[in-house]
């Protein structure tokens, strides 16, 4: 059974930091590209950052210079370090695992991040 379990969300003031974690089980973690998505109320889910199985990263323009995705294959965990948080970063953040061959895609249950004073 595949599980992606996110943690680390919460309420933070503007300018603050949070570190999200996503622990994977039931998959060969090192074979999967991992990503963080977010969905704010009334908006579509959007890609925040991704990291390939080889460690190549990509960040959305809206978070470049503030957020950093990383992975630890020994711990089957992907992280999202979020600095200089803004109110428009408020959303539910979802972890995603993706493999192209064979085609497999999994989602976590999401963790709420609220940026407010």
C-alpha positions in Angstrom: 0.0 0.0 0.0 1.4 3.3 -1.1 1.3 6.2 1.4 2.6 9.7 1.2 2.3 11.5 4.5 2.8 15.2 4.7 3.7 17.1 7.9 5.0 20.5 8.9 2.1 22.7 8.0 0.6 25.3 10.3 -0.1 29.0 11.0 2.8 31.4 10.4 3.1 35.1 10.3 4.1 36.9 7.0 7.9 36.7 6.6 8.1 33.5 8.6 9.3 30.1 7.6 8.0 26.5 7.5 9.5 23.2 6.5 7.1 20.6 5.0 8.0 17.0 4.9 6.5 14.1 2.9 7.4 10.6 4.0 6.8 7.9 1.4 6.2 4.2 1.9 5.1 1.4 -0.4 7.2 2.6 -3.3 10.8 2.5 -4.4 11.3 6.1 -3.6 14.5 6.7 -5.5 12.8 5.8 -8.8 10.1 8.5 -8.5 10.1 12.2 -9.3 8.6 14.1 -6.4 6.8 17.3 -6.3 4.8 19.7 -4.1 1.6 21.2 -5.3 -0.8 23.6 -3.6 -4.4 24.6 -3.8 -5.9 27.7 -2.4 -9.6 28.1 -1.9 -11.4 28.7 -5.1 -8.3 28.2 -7.2 -6.8 25.3 -9.3 -4.1 23.1 -7.9 -0.7 24.4 -9.0 2.8 23.0 -9.1 5.1 24.6 -6.6 8.3 22.7 -7.0 9.6 19.4 -8.3 12.7 17.2 -8.0 13.6 14.4 -10.4 14.9 11.0 -9.3 18.3 12.4 -10.2 18.0 15.5 -8.1 17.2 18.1 -10.7 14.9 20.7 -9.2 12.4 23.1 -10.6 10.5 25.9 -8.8 7.5 27.9 -9.8 8.3 31.6 -10.6 6.1 32.7 -7.7 8.3 30.8 -5.1 11.8 31.1 -6.7 14.3 32.4 -4.2 12.0 31.7 -1.3 11.2 28.0 -1.4 13.6 25.1 -1.9 12.7 21.4 -2.6 15.0 18.7 -1.6 14.9 14.9 -1.1 16.6 12.3 1.1 16.4 8.9 -0.6 17.8 7.2 2.5 14.8 8.5 4.5 12.2 8.2 1.6 11.3 11.8 2.3 11.0 15.0 0.3 11.1 18.4 1.8 9.9 21.9 1.0 11.7 24.6 2.9 9.5 27.8 2.7 11.0 31.1 3.7 9.7 34.7 3.5 6.2 33.4 3.5 3.4 35.7 2.2 -0.4 35.6 2.7 -0.8 34.4 -0.9 1.2 31.3 0.0 -1.8 30.2 2.0 -3.1 26.9 0.7 -3.3 23.2 1.2 0.1 21.7 0.1 0.1 18.3 -1.5 3.0 15.9 -2.0 3.1 14.0 -5.3 5.1 11.0 -6.5 5.4 10.4 -10.2 6.9 7.7 -12.3 6.7 7.6 -16.1 7.5 3.9 -16.8 5.3 2.2 -15.8 3.0 5.2 -15.3 2.3 5.6 -11.7 1.2 8.7 -9.7 0.3 9.1 -6.1 -0.9 11.9 -3.9 -0.7 12.7 -0.2 -3.6 13.9 1.9 -2.4 17.5 2.1 -1.3 19.8 4.8 -2.6 23.2 5.5 -0.3 26.2 5.4 -1.8 29.5 6.6 0.2 32.8 6.4 -1.5 35.5 8.4 -0.8 38.1 11.1 
